[in-house]
């Protein structure tokens, strides 16, 4: 397994629209395993291949059970290849963060319930129905595959404020 570098905003690759995976072979399975390890090391609950510089439609998630104090690593682990939202209902606001936009959180409107069709890590077709944080995380990671960051879903004013904060942080980091 290889730990991967998580790209940070404003890296232009984060705007890349990922390509569909033709078949789930060893290269994709290795990518999935590396993404899982990278996600856990970064203490994230989801990661998209675009975030690690790979333009393939692959996401991994391990969303903790809601109302549970201690996260059981791997309990809700899912890897999805070519995920597509086939149904979205309701509306909810949730304070999101992102491994590619460190230190920033903001309220984002999302569907409260989604159904996602994909291939699992073995290449078998699956469909997942999700609500709560799992539904939000699925939408967030699938957005990454389309080159969309959660900050792109904010109002123009909020997005500009966040971008200014990020630019300052980026410049301060480069000065070190």
N, C-alpha and C positions, 0 to 999 in steps of 0.2 A: 504494500500500500504506500502511496505517495501522498504526502501532505501538499496541498495546493495553496497557492497564494490567492487570497480573496481580493479582487479588484475593488478599489475605492473610488467613489465619486470625486472628481469629474472625469475619470477614465472614459474615453470615448467608446471603448468596447462594450460598456454597459448599455449602450444604445443599440447594440446588435440584435437583429431578429434571428433567432436560432433556426437551424435547419432540422427538418424531420429526420429521425433515425430510421434507416431502411430496415435494419434487423438488429436484434439484441445479441451481439456476439461478444467475445472475450474483451475487446477493446472498450465496449460500453459497460460491461460488468466491472472492469477494472476502474473506469471513471466513476461509477456509482460507489464502489468501495472507498475510493480516495475522497470523494465528496462527503461521504458519511463521516469519515475520520476528521476531515477538515471542519465540518459543521460542528461536531462534538468539541473539538479543540477550541473553536471560537465561541463555544457556548450558545450556539444558535439553535433555532427550532426548524429551520428550513434553509435550503441552499439550492440555487439554480446553476446549471453548467455555465451559463453566460457570466456569472459572478466569478468564475475561476478561469475565464478566458477561453472557454470551449463553446463554440456556436452549435451546440446540439440540444435538442428538446428533451432535456433530462432534469428532473428535480428530485430532491430527497427531503423528507420531513420527519421529525420526531416531535410531535406536539404533545406536551404533557396533558394528562387528564385535568379537566377543570375542577376546581375546589379540592385539589390534592396538594398537600404541603410539599412533599418531596418527590421530585421527578425520578421516574424509573427509566433510566437510559435504555433505549432500545425497545421499550414496551409498545410504543405506537409507531415504530419506524416503518416508513413506506418509501419506496423508490418508484418513480413513475417516469415512463418513457413516452414521449409524444402526448402529454396530457392535454385534453380539450374539455372546457366547461360546456356541458351539453344542456344544463338547466341551472338557472339562477333565480332565486325568489327572495322576496323580502328585502329589507334594508337595515343595516346596522352601522354604527360608528364605533371605531376601535382605534386606540392609540397604538400606532405601528412604529417599529424601528426596523433597521436593516443592517446586516453585516457590512454592506457596501457603502452605507451612509452612517458611519459610527458617531455616536454621541447625539444624534438627532431623533426625536420622536414627534409624531403629529397625528391628530385625529384624521382618519380616512373613512369615507363612506364606502361600504362594500355590500354585496348581497349577503343576507344572513344564512341562506341555505344554498348549497351548490351540489350538483352532480357532475362528476368528472369521469370521463372515459379515457383510458390509457392502456399501455402495456406494463406489466410488472417487470421485475428485474430478470425474469426468465423469458420474457417475450410473450407471455400469455395475456390476452385481453382481460381487462377488469373494469368495473365501474364502481366508483366510491360515492356515497352520499355523505355529505358533511354539513355540520352546523357549528356554531360557536367559533372558537379560536382556530379549529382545524379548517373550517370553511374559509376564514380570513387568510390563513397561511397558504392554503392552496391557491387562492386568487393572487396573493402577493407574489408567490414563486412563479406562477404561470405568466404574470405580467413581465417578470424578468426575461422570460423566453421571447417576449415580444419587444424587448428593449425599453420597457416602461418601469420606472422607479416609483416608489410610493410617493415621493415628493412631486412627481408629475401629476398626481391626482389631487393636489392641493389647489386652493384658489391662487390666482396669479400673485396677489399680495403676499400670502403666506409662503408661497414658493420662492419669491424673491428674497424674503427675509431669511429663509433657510439657506438659500444659495449663498447669500452674503456671509452667513455664519460659517458655512463650509469652506468658502474661499479664504476667510481669515484663518481658520484652523489649518487649512492646506498650506497656506503661505508660512504660517508659524512653524509648521512641521518641517518644511523645506529649509527654513533658516537655521535649523539645529545642526 
